[in-house]
Amino acid sequence: MFCLKLRLGLPKGSLQEATFQLFKRAGFNIAVRSRSYFPSVDDPELEIVLMRAQEIPRYVYEGVLDAGISGLDWIMENEADVVEVAELVYSKQTTNPIRLVLAVANDSDIQTVADLQNKRIATELVRVTKKFLASHGVEAFVEYSYGATEVKVPHLVDAIADLTETGSSLKANNLRVIATILQSTPRLHANKKAWEDPWKREKLENLAVLLQGALRADAKVGLKMNVPREKLDDVLALLPAMKHPTISQLVNCDWCAVEVIMDEKKVRDLIPALKRTGAEDIIEYPLTKVIP
């Protein structure tokens, strides 16, 4: 039986494992053999292709892929005219956006973007870097870097434009940041013709809902507890919630069951306070998805 398929490009390399884990939390199990570029997925309507994040926007724009996940930085670098379906705020190590920064050696005389006039800069994102410099009225020689970009300063180039998530690699190579060119997060983006197809559009919209729901659940947990009716107002005063706590009357007694979704980082301080206020049988549980 013929099955419609959405051809989806996912990033291979540093972001691959985080992407696979995100899809798993969204309900999709992806399995890939060593060195394979065509993983299997337990959704017959998806055909996944693994490739470098740098290339995905171009193949989406050209229609080789119906859609893909890649950073805003690479969409801009490819000048890919695509439809942004959803922003997905995750990365290799943290939930913070990555930054494309201009960096120089710690002991360099270069202090500002203006000081880069007529200097040599190495980067993987040549177009984006040139546009940024032009917006500041600076002309410089911007060359493509094939790797090990951080070690090229100051012996080969005067500065680099490089992606950083935590800044640790820059510090390890005795570099300092003089400007941030852009902040970038992964984007689920689609080919314009594919987006006009009703079936593919609905498939992508459904995928976006599940992926974003999984991301929202990352930093949140659920709390359940039993509360005496006379202590309910005191307990509710302590509880933050996405909207309002769910309150249910327990059968044949003056106790209520209270349930709330909240930020995980607040739980460790909140649970002892709830206990002191009168809450009992407190249960903390993880969330898989949060769909507003």
Stockholm file with secondary structure:
# STOCKHOLM 1.0

chainA/1-292         MFCLKLRLGLPKGSLQEATFQLFKRAGFNIAVRSRSYFPSVDDPELEIVLMRAQEIPRYVYEGVLDAGISGLDWIMENEADVVEVAELVYSKQTTNPIRLVLAVANDSDIQTVADLQNKRIATELVRVTKKFLASHGVEAFVEYSYGATEVKVPHLVDAIADLTETGSSLKANNLRVIATILQSTPRLHANKKAWEDPWKREKLENLAVLLQGALRADAKVGLKMNVPREKLDDVLALLPAMKHPTISQLVNCDWCAVEVIMDEKKVRDLIPALKRTGAEDIIEYPLTKVIP
#=GR chainA/1-292 SS CCCCCEEEEEEESTTHHHHHHHHHHHTCCEECCTTCSSCEESCTTEEEEEEETTTHHHHHHHTSSSEEEEEHHHHHHTTCCCEEEEECCCCSSSSSCEEEEEEEETTCSCCSGGGGTTCEEEESCHHHHHHHHHHTTCCCEEEECCSCGGGGTTTTCSEEEEEESSSHHHHHTTEEEEEEEEEECEEEEECHHHHHSHHHHHHHHHHHHHHHHHHHHHTEEEEEEEEEGGGHHHHHHHCCCSSCCEEEECTTSSEEEEEEEEEGGGHHHHHHHHHHHTCEEEEEEECSCCCC
#=GC SS_cons         CCCCCEEEEEEESTTHHHHHHHHHHHTCCEECCTTCSSCEESCTTEEEEEEETTTHHHHHHHTSSSEEEEEHHHHHHTTCCCEEEEECCCCSSSSSCEEEEEEEETTCSCCSGGGGTTCEEEESCHHHHHHHHHHTTCCCEEEECCSCGGGGTTTTCSEEEEEESSSHHHHHTTEEEEEEEEEECEEEEECHHHHHSHHHHHHHHHHHHHHHHHHHHHTEEEEEEEEEGGGHHHHHHHCCCSSCCEEEECTTSSEEEEEEEEEGGGHHHHHHHHHHHTCEEEEEEECSCCCC
//
